[in-house]
Amino acid sequence: MSLGTAFVTQHIRTFPVKALIKHFNLDVALSNQEDPAYIKNFPLGKVPAFLGPKGFKLSEVIAVSIYLINLADPQSKLLGKNAKEYAEVLKWLSLTNSEVLPSLVATFKPLIGALPYNKKAVDEAAATSEKLIQVFETRLANYTYLVGERLTFADIFSAALLVRGFDHLFGSEWRAAHPNTFRWFNTVINQKILHDVFGDYTYREKPVEFVPPKKEKKAAAPAAKKEPKPKAKKEVDEEEEEPSAPAEEKLKHPLEALPRISLDEWKKVYSNEDTRSKAIPWFWENQFKPEEYSLWKVDFKYNDELTLTFMSNNLIGGFFNRLSASTKYLFGTLVVYGENNNNGITGFFLVRGQDYAPAFDVAPDWESYSYTKLDGTDPETKKFINNMLAWDEPVEVNGEKREIADGKVFK
Ligand SMILES: N[C@@H](CCC(=O)N[C@@H](CS)C(=O)NCC(=O)O)C(=O)O
């Protein structure tokens, strides 16, 4: 008989549960937050959650995990070998779940634009994370694992949740400064139980950086409080002006070397003409020349961290602001598909040249997106791009049709 149903998503707290079910080969069905049984039984709308026979329901990841381990093997050493070790396992689970993960989230979400940015709050959260990580660093200086001398669920759970830190914040410098935590994480994330759910883990080089959206130039800067300048050399307020790069540096961009079909005319056509009847045919006839331009599907890597659709759209807006140095080399659209608390970001870009990196790496958050080269002669690809220009059909994501909720055009 089935042991029950676990409700899981791409949220990080559901990974330990997915890992346990697979590891112990438990007869537990997997379902999601759209399941009517989930909606009926879990009013907080949080994952993971578990529904067993006879109406037994459980939420809170620690409770669900311990229940599953006990179902699989009441003697499991994953929970420690005695009462003291069991208590220590619980201590690490609680510390990671209620202290470490929230402070990591409070650090990186504002940086990637998934929460409003406030420098003081981010700095404080980063300091709290560091203090907490030092608890790991100290323990792991003399021990291989968090509890006892063997792998326990404390390691599996904590490493799984720390993935979010490594995804966004823990670049090579951080790893060099936290050798014990890094060594331990790398050991644990490569254990079969976690490898089965995370695959090969790729470390990032640099932490994600916050870049403020570009300030809009003020039409008329209020001059009231300023001393009148002896000689009014310039009309614009000097503080508002961007320092201009030396001429030599301006010519350096590798993409400048390519022969150039400008994007300007296309951008006008797209803004002014009817999309399906005029702009799309124009794009394929006059703009997309495979010798000069390449097409890329662009997807946000952390859709599970998105909440409200308008915030996802703001995230796109921030990314586009930070890409503005590449306006000459790029045109594209990104859309938000789905609904609040269940949405994702996808779209396409036309990129000058055959490589995406030189055009995108001006935005510090460019690595939060994945880039897949598209074949402009493939009818399915054309259909996708045409819809990313017209936004009049649902997008297909993993075989499922998802409505477009919002979107932005980079031009
Ligand atoms: N205290 C709960 C927190 C669970 C939680 O906050 N889960 C997040 C994902 S990690 C969630 O479900 N958020 C609601 C949603 O986005 O649908 C636990 O430890 O299980």
The ligand as an ORCA input file, in Angstrom:
! r2SCAN-3c Opt
* xyz 0 1
  N       8.711     26.323      8.185
  C       8.465     25.650      6.949
  C       8.802     26.607      5.859
  C       8.448     26.062      4.523
  C       8.592     27.109      3.463
  O       8.672     28.318      3.743
  N       8.606     26.699      2.228
  C       8.701     27.627      1.132
  C       9.669     27.085      0.129
  S      11.284     26.775      0.784
  C       7.319     27.715      0.494
  O       6.631     26.733      0.405
  N       6.870     28.895      0.069
  C       5.526     29.036     -0.452
  C       5.453     28.995     -1.926
  O       6.270     29.640     -2.540
  O       4.543     28.360     -2.490
  C       9.335     24.403      6.855
  O      10.363     24.355      7.523
  O       8.960     23.457      6.151
*
